[in-house]
Amino acid sequence: MTRAPASLPVTGGVPRLVVEGLGVAFDTPRGRVQVVEGVDLSVGAGEAVALVGESGCGKSVTAKALLRLLPMPPAHITGGRALLSGEDLLTLPPDALRRARGRAVGFVFQDPMSALNPVYPVGEQIAERLRLHGGLGRRAARERAAQLLEQVGIPSATERARAYPHQLSGGMRQRVVIAIALACDPTLLIADEPTTALDVTIQAQLMALLAEERRARDMGLLLITHDLGLVAQWVDRVVVMYAGQVIESGSVDSIFHHPRHPYTRGLLQAVPGATPPGPDGRLWSIPGAVPTPDAFPAGCRFGPRCPRAQDDCRAAPVVLVDGVRCLHPHTRPIEAAP
């Protein structure tokens, strides 16, 4: 019997991306360690899906594995499929994979300074993508690059196209990275923490830009983020990861107002203002830390930190059923959520 993906689009159109059973392992001095296991998710046309969880839960590894951007070795794809327009990104030959990266999928990296080449003007870096993957000549590519810079909200775009990355602010550099990602009209955009280290005003501007481009292009968006405030405002569905596994998925309303997994509920309660401070004035937090991949528990991976854990949680791995990986899920709505 074929296993259906646990997180099919519910608000978008036809699926832009369908991931089934993705597994990623890394070679370490102690042997091969499974870091991501059995990840199912999907992104529909015009739909925004957020991948959330604490640092170390496997979000960025999952996103980079989809385009095989991890160094292999030490990384290894140990299973699964990542279907984009019916083609499996995990098995495409190198030339076809490069074309998919250049045309069909755009990737916005977390740090724009490391994503941009410091010795080339930003306009040239956009034009290069257009020449390689869009078939434009040098002059047409430069003109289109300036148009893209203007489209993503950079003033004096023709002049800014001649600037080097270090001459631009953090927000402008991130806009340049978005322009590069959008240059060839991708059907899917993957954004890995695109608003990290930016002030809240610039964050809002960038998210509004991504929302506008997504709707205008009928483009799917997979957003990796820690910021639950952004998630509540800008996405359609949420996929929650913990210790390399999807532990809950659903619409924004269901995740924020009726989270079933204790970990999801803990993330929401840890948002400043969602839960009153304790007697000592400290904000509420989830006790403990995410386990390292070489020390994942045999049973429920959240079990050692979970206030609802029982003996059966520790006995064997817990499977994802009806969008939640928990033997004792919450049944009541959350009292307070952002």
C-alpha positions as CSV (number, residue, x, y, z in Angstrom):
1,M,0.0,0.0,0.0
2,T,1.4,3.4,-1.0
3,R,1.8,5.8,1.9
4,A,0.1,9.1,1.3
5,P,1.9,12.4,2.2
6,A,0.9,13.6,5.7
7,S,0.7,17.2,4.7
8,L,-1.2,17.8,1.4
9,P,-2.1,21.3,0.2
10,V,-5.4,22.4,1.7
11,T,-5.4,26.1,0.6
12,G,-3.3,26.1,-2.6
13,G,-3.9,24.9,-6.1
14,V,-2.1,22.0,-7.7
15,P,1.0,20.9,-5.7
16,R,4.1,22.7,-6.7
17,L,6.2,20.4,-4.4
18,V,5.3,17.1,-2.8
19,V,7.9,15.6,-0.4
20,E,7.4,12.0,0.8
21,G,9.5,10.2,3.4
22,L,12.6,12.4,3.0
23,G,15.6,11.0,5.0
24,V,19.0,12.7,5.5
25,A,22.1,11.3,7.3
26,F,25.6,12.6,7.9
27,D,28.9,10.7,8.2
28,T,30.5,11.5,11.6
29,P,33.5,10.2,13.5
30,R,31.0,7.9,15.3
31,G,29.5,6.6,12.1
32,R,26.5,7.5,10.0
33,V,23.9,9.4,11.9
34,Q,20.3,9.9,10.7
35,V,19.5,13.6,11.1
36,V,16.2,13.9,9.2
37,E,13.7,11.0,9.0
38,G,10.5,10.4,7.1
39,V,9.6,14.1,6.3
40,D,6.4,14.6,4.4
41,L,5.2,18.0,3.3
42,S,3.8,19.7,0.3
43,V,3.3,23.2,-1.1
44,G,0.5,24.2,-3.5
45,A,0.4,26.8,-6.2
46,G,0.1,30.2,-4.6
47,E,0.4,28.7,-1.2
48,A,2.7,29.7,1.7
49,V,3.8,26.9,4.0
50,A,6.0,27.5,7.1
51,L,8.5,25.0,8.4
52,V,9.0,25.8,12.1
53,G,10.8,24.5,15.2
54,E,13.8,25.2,17.4
55,S,17.3,25.4,16.1
56,G,18.7,21.9,15.5
57,C,15.3,20.4,14.5
58,G,16.3,19.8,10.9
59,K,14.5,22.6,9.1
60,S,17.4,24.0,7.0
61,V,18.8,20.5,6.4
62,T,15.4,19.5,5.0
63,A,15.2,22.6,2.7
64,K,18.8,22.2,1.4
65,A,18.4,18.5,0.9
66,L,15.4,19.1,-1.5
67,L,17.8,20.8,-3.9
68,R,20.8,18.6,-3.0
69,L,22.7,21.7,-1.7
70,L,24.3,19.7,1.2
71,P,27.9,18.5,0.7
72,M,27.7,14.9,-0.3
73,P,29.5,13.3,1.4
74,P,29.3,13.8,4.4
75,A,25.5,14.2,3.8
76,H,23.5,11.3,2.3
77,I,19.9,11.2,1.1
78,T,18.7,8.0,2.7
79,G,15.2,7.8,1.3
80,G,12.1,9.6,0.0
81,R,11.0,11.6,-3.0
82,A,10.7,15.4,-3.7
83,L,8.4,15.8,-6.7
84,L,8.4,19.1,-8.5
85,S,6.1,19.1,-11.5
86,G,6.3,15.3,-11.5
87,E,10.1,15.2,-11.5
88,D,12.0,13.8,-8.5
89,L,14.6,16.4,-7.5
90,L,16.5,13.8,-5.4
91,T,17.3,11.7,-8.5
92,L,17.6,14.2,-11.3
93,P,20.9,14.0,-13.3
94,P,23.3,16.9,-12.5
95,D,22.5,18.9,-15.6
96,A,18.7,18.6,-15.1
97,L,19.2,19.5,-11.4
98,R,21.1,22.7,-12.3
99,R,18.3,23.7,-14.7
100,A,15.7,23.1,-11.9
101,R,17.7,25.2,-9.5
102,G,18.0,28.0,-12.0
103,R,14.5,28.1,-13.4
104,A,11.9,26.1,-11.5
105,V,13.1,26.7,-7.9
106,G,14.4,29.9,-6.2
107,F,16.3,29.7,-2.9
108,V,16.7,32.6,-0.6
109,F,19.5,31.9,1.8
110,Q,19.6,33.1,5.4
111,D,22.8,35.2,5.1
112,P,22.8,37.5,2.1
113,M,26.4,38.4,2.5
114,S,27.5,34.8,2.1
115,A,25.0,34.2,-0.7
116,L,26.3,37.1,-2.8
117,N,29.7,37.3,-4.4
118,P,31.6,40.3,-2.9
119,V,33.7,41.1,-6.0
120,Y,30.8,41.5,-8.5
121,P,28.2,44.2,-8.6
122,V,24.8,43.0,-7.6
123,G,23.3,43.7,-11.0
124,E,25.8,41.5,-12.7
125,Q,25.0,38.7,-10.3
126,I,21.3,38.9,-11.2
127,A,22.2,39.2,-14.9
128,E,24.3,36.1,-14.8
129,R,21.3,34.0,-13.7
130,L,19.3,35.5,-16.5
131,R,22.0,34.7,-19.1
132,L,22.6,31.2,-17.9
133,H,19.0,30.1,-17.3
134,G,16.8,32.7,-19.0
135,G,18.6,32.8,-22.4
136,L,19.0,36.6,-22.4
137,G,21.8,38.5,-24.0
138,R,24.2,40.6,-21.9
139,R,22.4,43.9,-22.5
140,A,18.9,42.5,-22.1
141,A,20.0,40.7,-18.9
142,R,21.3,43.9,-17.4
143,E,18.1,45.8,-18.2
144,R,16.0,43.0,-16.7
145,A,18.3,43.0,-13.6
146,A,17.5,46.6,-13.0
147,Q,13.8,46.0,-13.5
148,L,14.0,43.2,-10.9
149,L,15.8,45.4,-8.4
150,E,13.0,48.0,-8.8
151,Q,10.4,45.3,-8.6
152,V,11.7,44.2,-5.2
153,G,11.6,47.7,-3.9
154,I,15.2,49.0,-4.3
155,P,15.2,52.7,-5.2
156,S,17.4,54.1,-8.0
157,A,17.6,50.5,-9.3
158,T,19.9,51.3,-12.3
159,E,22.4,52.9,-10.0
160,R,22.1,50.3,-7.3
161,A,22.7,47.6,-9.9
162,R,26.3,48.8,-10.1
163,A,26.9,48.6,-6.3
164,Y,28.8,45.9,-4.6
165,P,27.1,43.9,-1.8
166,H,29.1,45.7,1.0
167,Q,27.8,49.0,-0.2
168,L,24.2,48.0,0.5
169,S,22.3,47.7,3.8
170,G,21.2,44.3,5.1
171,G,17.7,44.8,4.0
172,M,18.8,45.7,0.5
173,R,21.1,42.8,0.2
174,Q,18.3,40.5,1.1
175,R,16.1,42.1,-1.5
176,V,18.9,41.4,-4.1
177,V,19.0,37.8,-3.1
178,I,15.2,37.6,-3.5
179,A,15.6,39.3,-7.0
180,I,18.1,36.6,-8.0
181,A,15.7,33.9,-6.7
182,L,12.8,35.3,-8.7
183,A,14.7,36.2,-11.9
184,C,13.6,33.2,-13.9
185,D,10.0,33.1,-12.7
186,P,10.2,30.0,-10.5
187,T,7.2,27.9,-9.6
188,L,8.5,27.4,-6.1
189,L,10.5,29.7,-3.7
190,I,12.3,28.3,-0.7
191,A,13.2,31.0,1.9
192,D,15.5,29.9,4.7
193,E,15.2,32.5,7.6
194,P,15.0,35.4,5.1
195,T,14.3,38.0,7.9
196,T,17.0,37.0,10.4
197,A,18.9,40.0,11.9
198,L,16.6,42.5,10.2
199,D,14.5,45.1,12.1
200,V,10.8,44.5,12.3
201,T,10.0,47.2,9.7
202,I,12.3,45.6,7.1
203,Q,10.9,42.2,8.1
204,A,7.4,43.3,7.3
205,Q,8.4,44.9,4.0
206,L,10.2,41.7,2.9
207,M,7.3,39.4,3.9
208,A,4.8,41.7,2.1
209,L,7.1,41.5,-1.0
210,L,7.2,37.7,-0.9
211,A,3.4,37.6,-0.5
212,E,2.9,39.9,-3.4
213,E,5.2,38.0,-5.7
214,R,3.7,34.7,-4.6
215,R,0.2,35.7,-5.5
216,A,1.2,37.5,-8.8
217,R,3.2,34.5,-10.0
218,D,1.0,31.7,-8.5
219,M,4.2,30.6,-6.9
220,G,4.5,28.2,-3.9
221,L,6.5,29.4,-0.9
222,L,8.2,27.3,1.6
223,L,9.3,29.5,4.5
224,I,11.7,28.3,7.2
225,T,11.5,30.5,10.2
226,H,11.6,30.8,14.0
227,D,9.4,33.8,14.1
228,L,5.8,32.6,14.9
229,G,4.6,36.2,14.6
230,L,5.5,36.1,10.9
231,V,3.9,32.7,10.5
232,A,0.6,33.8,12.0
233,Q,0.4,36.8,9.6
234,W,1.9,35.6,6.3
235,V,1.4,31.8,5.7
236,D,-1.4,29.4,5.0
237,R,-0.2,26.2,6.6
238,V,2.4,25.2,9.2
239,V,4.6,22.1,9.4
240,V,6.3,21.7,12.9
241,M,9.5,19.8,13.1
242,Y,11.2,18.4,16.1
243,A,14.4,16.3,16.3
244,G,14.4,15.6,12.5
245,Q,10.7,14.6,12.3
246,V,7.5,16.3,11.4
247,I,5.5,16.2,14.6
248,E,2.4,18.2,13.6
249,S,1.0,20.0,10.5
250,G,-2.2,21.9,9.8
251,S,-3.7,25.2,8.8
252,V,-2.5,28.4,10.6
253,D,-5.8,28.6,12.6
254,S,-5.6,24.9,13.7
255,I,-1.9,25.2,14.8
256,F,-2.2,28.5,16.6
257,H,-5.6,28.0,18.3
258,H,-5.9,24.2,18.7
259,P,-2.4,22.7,18.7
260,R,-2.5,19.0,19.6
261,H,1.2,18.2,20.1
262,P,2.7,19.3,23.4
263,Y,5.7,20.6,21.6
264,T,3.7,22.8,19.3
265,R,1.8,24.1,22.3
266,G,5.0,24.8,24.1
267,L,6.4,26.8,21.2
268,L,3.3,29.0,21.2
269,Q,3.3,29.4,25.0
270,A,7.0,30.5,24.8
271,V,6.2,33.5,22.6
272,P,6.6,36.6,24.8
273,G,3.2,37.8,25.9
274,A,1.5,34.6,25.2
275,T,2.0,33.3,28.7
276,P,2.3,35.4,31.9
277,P,5.8,35.5,33.4
278,G,6.4,33.3,36.4
279,P,6.7,34.5,40.1
280,D,10.4,35.3,39.5
281,G,9.6,37.4,36.4
282,R,11.0,34.9,33.9
283,L,9.3,34.1,30.6
284,W,7.9,30.6,30.1
285,S,10.1,28.2,28.2
286,I,10.2,24.5,27.2
287,P,12.4,22.7,29.7
288,G,15.5,20.9,28.3
289,A,16.9,21.1,24.8
290,V,16.6,19.4,21.4
291,P,18.6,16.1,21.5
292,T,21.5,15.7,19.2
293,P,20.9,13.2,16.3
294,D,23.2,10.6,17.8
295,A,21.2,10.7,21.0
296,F,17.6,10.6,19.8
297,P,15.3,8.7,22.3
298,A,14.1,5.3,21.3
299,G,10.4,6.3,21.8
300,C,8.9,9.7,21.3
301,R,11.7,12.1,20.6
302,F,10.0,14.9,22.6
303,G,9.3,12.5,25.5
304,P,12.1,13.5,27.8
305,R,10.8,17.1,27.7
306,C,7.1,16.4,27.6
307,P,4.8,17.0,30.6
308,R,2.3,14.5,29.2
309,A,4.7,11.6,28.5
310,Q,3.7,8.2,29.8
311,D,5.3,4.7,29.6
312,D,3.9,4.0,26.2
313,C,5.6,7.1,24.8
314,R,9.0,5.7,25.7
315,A,8.3,2.1,24.5
316,A,8.6,2.6,20.7
317,P,8.8,5.2,18.0
318,V,5.6,7.2,17.5
319,V,4.1,7.5,14.0
320,L,2.4,10.5,12.4
321,V,-1.4,9.9,12.5
322,D,-3.9,12.5,11.2
323,G,-1.3,15.2,11.2
324,V,0.1,14.7,14.7
325,R,2.9,12.5,16.0
326,C,1.6,12.0,19.6
327,L,0.0,9.2,21.6
328,H,-1.6,11.6,24.1
329,P,-2.4,14.8,22.1
330,H,-4.2,17.8,23.5
331,T,-7.9,17.9,22.7
332,R,-8.8,21.4,24.0
333,P,-7.9,24.7,22.3
334,I,-5.0,26.7,23.6
335,E,-5.8,29.4,26.1
336,A,-3.5,32.0,24.8
337,A,-1.7,32.2,21.4
338,P,-0.2,35.0,19.5
